[in-house]
Amino acid sequence: MHQQNHIAIIGSGFSGLAAACVLAKAGHKVTVLEKNDQPGGRARVWQKDGFTFDMGPSWYWMPDVFENFFNLFGKTTADFYALKRLDPGYRVYFGKDEIVTIPASITELQALFEKLEPGAGDALTEFLKQAEYKYKVGMGEYVFLPSHSITEYFTFNLIKKSLGIQLLGSMRRHVRKFFKNAKLVKILEFPVLFLGATPQNTPAMYSMMNYADLVLGTWYPMGGMHQIVKAMVSIANELGVNIQTSTTVTTLQVDGGKITNIVTDKGNLKADYVISGADYEHTDQQLLDGAHRNYSPKYWDTRTMSPSSLLFYVGVNKRLKNIQHHNLFFDEDFEQHAREIYAEPQWPSKPLFYVSCTSATDTTVAPNGCENLFFLIPLAPGLKDNAEMREKYWNIILARFEHITGEIIRDNIVVKRSYAMNDFKADYNSYKGNAYGLANTLKQTAFLKPAMRAKHIKNLLYTGQLTVPGPGVPPALISGQIAAAELEKMIKEVGRKSSYLS
């Protein structure tokens, strides 16, 4: 085991916890500083009157990424939580009597595609074959690159594979090469709406998300998504990581090109190295002074951010029959809503929305005879957020939910809480109130994302959804592992220099 260093990690989201666990296992002393009263970042939990709500992520995709992470510590997901594959994976409502339910079985899925568009069953086979290749190359060879510069991609093997994963084509063109039916196109394009860009601006390589969705499947950790956080905290505790909640970092003091002091509302902390898993823009612009920042305010203002969200956590005192665990309401114009997020940012005129009903799968998250509902409207980041707007949009989506599903719930609501831009800023210092980080556009892919290494500080790294590999829970887990590996490289570089000088 090499010499122990003290490493401070700001933020206990998935990337911060992943980095903490990997570095503690390598023998370092690790302190995690978390501003909120519980670990997990956006994957916090809120409990009220017997209801347990996951506050952020609700989709469990790419189970292999979670399994691989726990395997690093000689564990499996089954040591911490029971995983259930959802069948159907989700339901899409295109109107009151226009419902498409996505089965877990590929054979049933092919039959569904064929029914909606003759020839689409065979087209799906080819589409998913290409998506599988992209997933295996993307997740196997690209995703763990630290993306410091374009030169990392200059190997013959990767250049050849870049052509195979269609890094330069658009998702929109790619999907439409295979399918004409409007419903099928929307089903295949929907995952990228949450990656933070319109399908025409998202690289076709992200059809790997369709492989993750339709082949690897949609899962649910019994007890809720927060079970993943609890599992990671359990590993961190076992390895001696010190997690300090309700601790806000206010300044990073730099001297001689190194962070020498971390100022918090609880006092000062000294560490040899710092990894920021907090919002990148906040660390760069608010915690550091001008000379030590990676980027200018203009740089940040011109980034394409992923959407923000208006969320409602709702408990109802009756059971519902007509919805699944995951429900997408695509009964309005997909293009128009996308335009109002990305091209002409404004509150949407006719929003698409998503509803999760975890109690359909898990009876522990709601009192007996009740349902736990989570409503989400994707929004342009940076909009004006107030109570009147929230209530206006609540009434819009509630009316549509009731009309389309036939489930009347307004008089059965016993718990209701809203959450939007102002909350994302207050709780996570989220830039412009974004919910998912930086959009995965071609101009913001790989080495074109904000750099993981600080340019003017020798002992600072960034991790999380605003740097590589990008937004989402599996990428955040991977980002933490990349940051930990980069920090080990930094330590070796310092060791080499000091042995050379001596």
C-alpha positions in Angstrom: 0.0 0.0 0.0 1.3 3.5 -0.9 1.6 6.5 1.3 -1.7 7.6 2.7 -3.0 11.0 1.5 -5.9 12.9 2.9 -8.5 13.5 0.2 -11.5 15.8 0.6 -14.5 15.2 -1.6 -17.1 17.9 -2.0 -20.6 16.4 -2.5 -22.0 13.0 -1.8 -23.9 12.3 -5.0 -23.1 9.1 -6.9 -19.8 10.4 -8.3 -18.6 11.7 -5.0 -19.4 8.5 -3.1 -17.9 6.3 -5.9 -14.6 8.3 -5.8 -14.6 8.1 -2.0 -15.1 4.3 -1.9 -12.4 3.6 -4.6 -9.8 6.0 -2.9 -10.5 4.6 0.6 -10.0 1.1 -0.7 -6.6 2.2 -2.1 -5.6 3.2 1.4 -6.2 6.9 1.5 -7.9 8.9 4.3 -11.1 10.3 2.8 -13.5 13.0 4.1 -16.7 13.7 2.2 -18.3 17.1 2.8 -22.1 17.2 2.0 -24.2 20.4 2.4 -27.5 18.6 2.8 -28.6 16.6 5.9 -28.3 13.2 4.2 -25.9 11.7 1.6 -26.9 11.0 -2.0 -27.0 14.3 -3.8 -30.1 14.4 -6.1 -30.8 10.8 -5.0 -32.0 11.9 -1.6 -35.2 10.6 0.0 -38.2 12.5 1.4 -40.6 10.9 3.9 -44.0 12.1 5.0 -47.0 10.4 6.6 -45.8 6.9 5.8 -44.8 7.8 2.1 -41.2 7.5 1.0 -40.3 9.4 -2.1 -37.1 9.1 -4.1 -36.5 12.8 -4.8 -34.4 12.5 -8.0 -33.5 9.5 -10.2 -36.2 7.0 -10.7 -35.0 4.8 -13.7 -32.6 2.0 -13.0 -30.9 1.2 -16.3 -27.5 -0.4 -17.2 -27.5 -2.9 -14.2 -24.1 -4.0 -15.3 -22.6 -0.6 -14.3 -23.9 -1.0 -10.7 -22.8 -4.6 -10.5 -19.3 -3.8 -11.8 -19.0 -1.0 -9.2 -20.0 -3.3 -6.2 -17.7 -6.0 -7.6 -14.7 -3.7 -7.0 -15.3 -4.2 -3.3 -16.0 -8.0 -3.4 -19.7 -7.4 -3.2 -22.8 -7.6 -5.5 -25.9 -5.6 -5.6 -27.7 -8.5 -4.0 -25.7 -8.0 -0.8 -27.6 -4.7 -0.4 -30.9 -4.7 -2.2 -33.2 -6.9 -4.2 -33.5 -5.9 -7.9 -36.7 -6.5 -9.8 -36.9 -6.3 -13.6 -40.1 -4.5 -14.5 -42.4 -6.2 -17.0 -43.7 -4.2 -18.6 -40.8 -1.8 -18.5 -43.0 1.3 -19.0 -46.2 2.5 -20.6 -46.5 5.4 -23.2 -49.8 7.3 -23.4 -50.3 9.0 -26.8 -53.9 9.8 -26.0 -56.9 8.5 -24.0 -57.2 5.3 -26.0 -53.8 5.2 -27.6 -51.5 3.3 -25.2 -48.3 1.4 -26.0 -46.9 -0.8 -23.2 -43.3 -1.8 -23.6 -42.8 -5.5 -22.7 -39.6 -6.9 -21.2 -39.5 -9.8 -23.7 -37.7 -9.0 -27.0 -40.0 -11.4 -28.9 -43.1 -9.6 -27.6 -41.4 -6.2 -28.4 -40.7 -7.3 -32.0 -44.4 -8.3 -32.3 -45.5 -4.9 -30.9 -43.2 -3.0 -33.4 -44.5 -5.2 -36.3 -48.1 -4.5 -35.3 -47.5 -0.7 -35.4 -45.5 -0.8 -38.6 -45.1 -3.8 -41.0 -41.4 -4.7 -41.3 -40.5 -2.9 -38.0 -40.0 -6.2 -36.1 -37.0 -7.1 -38.3 -35.9 -3.5 -38.4 -35.8 -3.5 -34.6 -33.5 -6.5 -34.7 -30.9 -4.7 -36.8 -31.4 -1.4 -34.9 -30.7 -3.1 -31.6 -27.8 -5.1 -33.0 -26.1 -1.8 -33.9 -27.1 -0.3 -30.5 -25.5 -3.3 -28.7 -22.2 -2.7 -30.6 -22.3 1.0 -29.5 -23.1 0.1 -25.9 -20.3 -2.4 -25.7 -17.7 -0.1 -27.4 -19.1 3.0 -25.6 -19.3 1.5 -22.2 -16.2 -0.7 -22.6 -13.7 1.6 -24.3 -14.9 5.2 -24.4 -16.6 5.8 -21.1 -13.6 5.3 -18.9 -11.3 7.7 -20.8 -10.6 10.8 -18.8 -11.1 12.9 -22.0 -8.3 15.4 -21.3 -7.7 15.9 -25.0 -8.5 14.6 -28.5 -5.3 12.6 -28.6 -6.8 9.9 -26.3 -9.0 9.0 -29.2 -6.2 8.8 -31.8 -5.7 5.1 -31.8 -6.5 3.2 -35.0 -8.8 0.9 -33.0 -10.9 3.7 -31.5 -11.0 5.8 -34.8 -12.3 2.7 -36.6 -14.8 2.1 -33.9 -15.9 5.7 -33.9 -17.2 5.2 -37.4 -19.1 2.1 -36.2 -20.8 3.9 -33.3 -21.8 6.9 -35.5 -20.3 9.5 -33.3 -21.0 12.2 -35.9 -24.5 11.3 -37.2 -27.7 12.5 -35.4 -30.0 10.4 -33.4 -33.0 11.8 -35.4 -31.6 10.6 -38.8 -30.5 7.3 -37.4 -33.9 6.4 -35.9 -35.8 7.5 -39.0 -33.6 5.3 -41.2 -35.2 2.3 -39.5 -38.7 3.4 -38.6 -41.4 5.6 -40.0 -44.3 5.1 -37.5 -44.5 8.3 -35.3 -45.2 6.3 -32.1 -42.1 4.1 -32.6 -39.9 7.1 -33.4 -41.0 8.8 -30.2 -40.4 5.7 -28.1 -36.9 5.4 -29.5 -36.1 9.1 -29.1 -37.5 9.6 -25.6 -34.3 8.5 -23.7 -32.4 11.4 -25.3 -34.9 14.0 -24.1 -33.4 13.4 -20.7 -29.8 13.3 -22.0 -30.3 17.0 -22.5 -30.7 17.7 -26.2 -33.1 17.3 -29.1 -32.7 14.1 -31.1 -31.4 16.1 -34.1 -28.5 17.5 -31.9 -27.7 14.2 -30.1 -25.1 11.9 -31.6 -26.5 8.7 -33.0 -24.1 6.8 -30.7 -26.7 7.4 -28.0 -28.9 4.7 -29.5 -26.9 2.7 -27.1 -29.5 4.0 -24.6 -32.2 2.0 -26.6 -30.1 -1.1 -26.0 -29.9 -0.3 -22.3 -33.7 0.3 -22.2 -35.1 -2.4 -24.4 -32.6 -5.2 -24.1 -30.9 -4.8 -20.7 -34.2 -3.7 -19.3 -35.8 -1.4 -16.7 -35.2 -2.5 -13.1 -36.2 -1.3 -9.6 -34.2 -1.7 -6.4 -36.8 -2.7 -3.8 -37.1 0.0 -1.2 -36.3 2.7 -3.8 -33.4 4.2 -5.6 -32.0 5.5 -2.3 -31.1 1.9 -1.6 -28.1 2.4 -4.0 -27.0 5.4 -1.9 -27.4 3.4 1.3 -25.3 0.6 -0.2 -22.5 2.9 -1.2 -22.5 4.7 2.2 -22.3 1.3 3.8 -19.2 0.4 1.8 -17.7 3.9 2.5 -18.3 3.4 6.2 -16.7 0.0 6.2 -13.6 1.5 4.5 -13.3 4.3 7.0 -14.6 7.2 5.0 -15.7 10.2 7.1 -19.0 11.6 5.7 -19.9 15.0 7.2 -23.4 16.0 6.3 -24.9 19.5 6.8 -21.5 21.0 6.0 -21.3 23.7 3.4 -18.0 24.5 1.6 -17.8 28.3 1.2 -14.3 28.9 -0.2 -11.3 26.9 -1.5 -8.2 28.8 -0.6 -5.3 28.4 -3.0 -1.6 29.1 -2.4 1.3 28.2 -4.6 -1.0 26.5 -7.2 -2.5 24.2 -4.6 -5.7 24.2 -2.4 -4.3 24.7 1.1 -7.5 25.2 3.0 -11.1 24.2 2.6 -13.4 26.7 4.4 -16.7 25.4 5.5 -19.5 26.7 7.7 -18.2 24.3 10.4 -14.6 25.4 10.3 -11.5 24.8 8.1 -10.3 21.5 6.7 -6.8 20.7 5.3 -6.4 18.0 2.7 -3.7 16.9 0.2 -6.1 16.6 -2.7 -9.6 17.8 -3.4 -12.3 16.3 -5.7 -15.3 18.4 -6.3 -18.5 16.4 -7.0 -20.5 19.5 -6.3 -21.9 21.5 -9.2 -18.9 22.2 -11.5 -19.9 25.8 -12.3 -20.5 26.6 -8.6 -17.1 25.3 -7.6 -15.4 27.0 -10.6 -17.1 30.3 -10.2 -18.1 30.6 -6.6 -15.6 28.6 -4.5 -12.5 29.7 -6.4 -11.2 33.2 -7.1 -10.8 34.4 -10.7 -7.1 33.5 -11.2 -7.8 29.8 -10.4 -11.0 29.2 -12.4 -11.0 26.8 -15.3 -13.5 28.9 -17.3 -15.1 32.3 -17.7 -18.7 33.2 -16.9 -19.3 33.5 -20.6 -18.1 29.9 -21.2 -20.7 28.7 -18.7 -23.4 30.9 -20.0 -22.9 29.5 -23.5 -23.0 25.8 -22.5 -26.1 23.8 -23.5 -27.5 22.6 -20.2 -29.8 19.5 -19.9 -33.3 20.3 -18.8 -34.5 21.3 -15.4 -37.7 19.8 -14.1 -40.8 20.6 -12.3 -41.5 17.7 -9.9 -44.4 16.8 -7.7 -44.3 14.2 -4.9 -47.8 13.1 -4.4 -49.4 10.6 -2.0 -53.0 9.4 -2.6 -55.2 7.5 -0.2 -56.4 4.9 -2.8 -55.0 2.3 -5.2 -54.9 2.9 -8.9 -55.5 0.3 -11.6 -54.8 2.0 -14.9 -51.1 2.9 -14.6 -47.7 1.1 -14.5 -44.6 1.8 -12.5 -43.2 4.1 -15.2 -45.6 6.1 -17.4 -44.8 8.6 -20.2 -47.5 11.0 -21.3 -46.8 11.9 -25.0 -50.3 13.0 -25.8 -49.0 16.5 -26.9 -46.5 17.6 -29.5 -43.0 16.2 -28.7 -41.3 18.6 -31.1 -42.9 21.7 -29.7 -42.0 20.8 -26.1 -38.4 20.0 -27.2 -38.3 23.4 -28.9 -39.5 25.1 -25.8 -36.7 23.5 -23.7 -33.8 24.0 -26.1 -34.4 26.4 -29.0 -36.8 29.0 -27.5 -36.5 28.5 -23.7 -39.9 29.2 -22.1 -42.5 27.5 -19.9 -44.0 24.9 -22.2 -47.4 25.5 -23.8 -48.4 21.9 -23.8 -45.9 19.9 -21.8 -45.1 16.2 -22.1 -44.7 14.7 -18.6 -43.7 11.5 -16.8 -45.3 9.8 -13.8 -43.7 7.1 -11.6 -45.8 5.0 -9.3 -43.3 3.1 -7.3 -46.0 1.6 -5.0 -47.2 -0.4 -8.0 -44.0 -2.5 -7.5 -43.1 -1.9 -3.9 -45.7 -1.8 -1.0 -43.1 -0.4 1.5 -43.1 3.1 -0.1 -46.7 4.0 0.8 -49.2 3.2 3.6 -51.5 0.3 3.0 -54.2 1.0 0.4 -52.3 4.1 -0.9 -50.1 5.0 -3.9 -46.8 6.9 -4.1 -46.7 9.1 -7.3 -43.9 11.2 -8.7 -44.8 13.7 -11.6 -42.1 15.3 -13.7 -42.2 17.9 -16.5 -38.9 18.6 -18.3 -38.2 22.3 -18.5 -35.7 24.7 -20.0 -33.1 25.6 -17.3 -33.0 29.2 -16.1 -36.8 30.0 -16.2 -38.5 32.1 -13.6 -39.8 29.8 -10.9 -42.6 30.7 -8.5 -45.5 29.1 -6.6 -48.2 30.3 -9.1 -46.4 28.8 -12.1 -46.0 25.5 -10.3 -49.7 25.4 -9.4 -50.7 26.3 -12.9 -48.7 23.4 -14.4 -49.9 21.0 -11.7 -53.5 21.7 -12.7 -52.6 21.2 -16.4 -51.0 17.8 -16.0 -53.4 16.6 -13.3 -56.3 17.2 -15.7 -54.6 15.3 -18.5 -53.5 12.5 -16.2 -57.1 12.0 -15.0 -58.6 12.3 -18.4 -56.2 9.9 -20.1 -56.0 7.2 -17.4 -59.5 7.5 -16.0 -58.0 7.6 -12.5 -59.6 10.5 -10.6 -57.2 11.4 -7.7 -57.6 15.2 -6.9 -59.8 14.6 -3.9 -57.6 11.7 -2.7 -54.3 13.6 -2.4 -53.0 13.4 1.2 -49.4 14.5 0.6 -48.1 16.9 -2.1 -44.8 18.7 -2.5 -43.5 20.6 -5.5 -39.8 20.9 -6.5 -38.3 23.0 -9.3 -35.5 25.4 -10.4 -35.3 27.4 -7.2 -34.9 24.1 -5.2 -32.3 22.7 -7.5 -30.3 25.9 -7.0 -30.8 26.1 -3.2 -30.1 22.4 -2.5 -27.4 21.5 -5.1 -26.1 24.9 -6.2 -27.3 23.7 -9.6 -26.3 26.0 -12.5 -29.5 27.7 -13.9 -31.4 25.1 -11.9 -30.6 22.3 -14.3 -31.6 18.8 -13.2 -29.4 16.5 -15.2 -26.1 18.4 -15.9 -24.6 19.2 -19.2 -26.5 18.3 -22.4 -25.0 15.4 -24.5 -24.7 17.4 -27.7 -21.9 16.6 -30.2 -20.1 19.8 -29.3 -20.2 18.7 -25.6 -19.2 15.1 -26.0 -16.0 13.5 -24.5 -13.0 15.8 -24.6 -15.3 18.8 -25.4 -16.9 18.6 -22.0 -15.6 20.7 -19.1 -12.2 19.3 -18.1 -11.9 16.9 -15.2 -8.5 18.4 -14.1 -8.2 21.9 -12.8 -5.9 23.9 -15.2 -4.4 26.2 -12.5 -4.5 24.1 -9.4 -2.3 21.0 -9.0 -4.4 19.2 -6.4 -8.0 19.6 -7.7 -10.2 17.4 -9.8 -13.9 17.6 -10.9 -16.4 14.7 -11.1 -20.1 14.4 -11.8 -22.7 15.2 -14.4 -21.1 18.4 -15.8 -17.8 16.6 -16.7 -17.1 13.2 -18.3 -18.8 10.9 -19.1 -22.1 12.9 -18.6 -25.5 12.9 -17.1 -27.4 10.0 -15.5 -26.8 7.6 -12.6 -24.5 5.0 -14.3 -22.3 7.8 -15.9 -22.0 9.5 -12.5 -20.9 6.2 -10.9 -18.3 5.9 -13.7 -17.3 9.6 -13.3 -16.3 9.0 -9.7 -14.2 6.0 -10.7 -12.4 8.0 -13.4 -11.7 10.8 -11.0 -10.3 8.4 -8.4 -8.0 6.9 -11.1 -6.9 10.4 -12.2 -6.1 11.3 -8.6 -3.9 8.2 -8.3 -2.1 9.4 -11.4 -1.6 12.8 -9.9 -0.1 11.3 -6.7 2.3 9.2 -8.8 3.3 12.3 -10.9 4.1 14.2 -7.6 6.0 11.2 -6.3 8.1 11.0 -9.5 8.9 14.7 -9.4 9.9 14.6 -5.8 12.2 11.6 -6.3 13.7 13.3 -9.3 14.3 16.5 -7.3 15.8 14.6 -4.4 
